[in-house]
Amino acid sequence: MEANSLSSAASAFASKTYAGMDRDAVAKKAHAVAADFEAVYVADAFKAMFKDISVDPLTGTSNTSNETWRDMLLDQYAQDFVKKGGIGLADGIAAELIKIQEGRAA
């Protein structure tokens, strides 16, 4: 998910894109978008933690291909981390998206 996805999701909610959906479906969609955003945030944090650690522990070297695989692995770790509760961003973001959908001030 791109970093701009939260703003595009907020725009979609604000433009009443989900107006025909029932409240539970909107809440489920809002939480899915918020969880994706939290996963991106957590992945960035993981990548920052691992940036100075060599990818290959045997040789102590890194190269572009190894770092690409590590980034993909850290993205998956972040998604799994968020599925198990994450750091708590998704619930607040989902609540704000629902407020936007309902036409209340965010």
N, C-alpha and C positions, 0 to 999 in steps of 0.2 A: 504494500500500500504506500502511495506517495505521501510526502509530508503535507501537500496541499489537500489531501483527501478530507481532512477534518473540515476545512473551510468549505469545500464543495459539498460535503455532506450536510453541513449547517445550512448552506444555501438551498439545497434540495428540500430540507425540512421546512425552511422558512417559506419556500415558494409553494408549499402545500402539495408537494409531489406525493406525499403519503396520506393525503387527506381522505382518500377513499378506503383506507385500511382501518380495521378495528384497533382499538387501543392496545391490545396485547401484541398484535402484529407490529405496530409502530414501536412499542417498547422493545420487542425482540430485535427488530432491525437496528434501532438506536444503540442497543447494547452490543450488537455485532460490529457496528462501525466503530464504536468507542473501544472495544477490545482490540480491533485491528490497529487503531491509533496507539493504544498503550503498548502493543507488541513492537511497533516501530520505535517508540520511545525507549523501551527496554533494550531492544537490539542495539540502538545507538549507544546506550550506556555500557552494554557488554563489550561492544567494539572498542570503546574508549578504554575499558579496563585491560583489554588484551593487546592494545596497539604496540606496546614496547616488549612484548613477549615473542620470541622467535617461534615460527610455525613448526619447524622441524627440530625436535629436541635432540636428535642424534647428531646433527651437523651444526646446530645453532644458527642456521641460515633461514632466510625467508625469500620467497620470490612471488611474483604476481599470481601465478596459478595457485600456489598454496594459500595465499591470503584470500583469494576468491572463494576457495572451498571453506576456509575458516569463517568468512563472512556469511556464507550460506548456512553453515552449522550454527553460528550464533543467532541468525534469524530464526532458525527452527527452535533453538533453546528458548528464545524470547517468546515465541508463540506458545510453546509448552508451558512456560512459566506463567504466562497470562491466563491460560486455561485452568491452571491450578490456583488462581487467586490473584496473581500479579502483585502490583504495588498499590492497587486501589484507585487508579485513575479512571478506569472504565466506568464505574458506577456514577461518578460525578459528571463525567462527560455525557453519558447517556441521559442523565437527568436534565442537563442543559439542552440537549438536542430535543428532548420531549417538550420542554418549555417553549422552545422555538417553534416546534410544530403546532403547539396549542395556541400560539400567538401571544404568549406572555413574554415579557422582557427577560432577556438572558442575564 
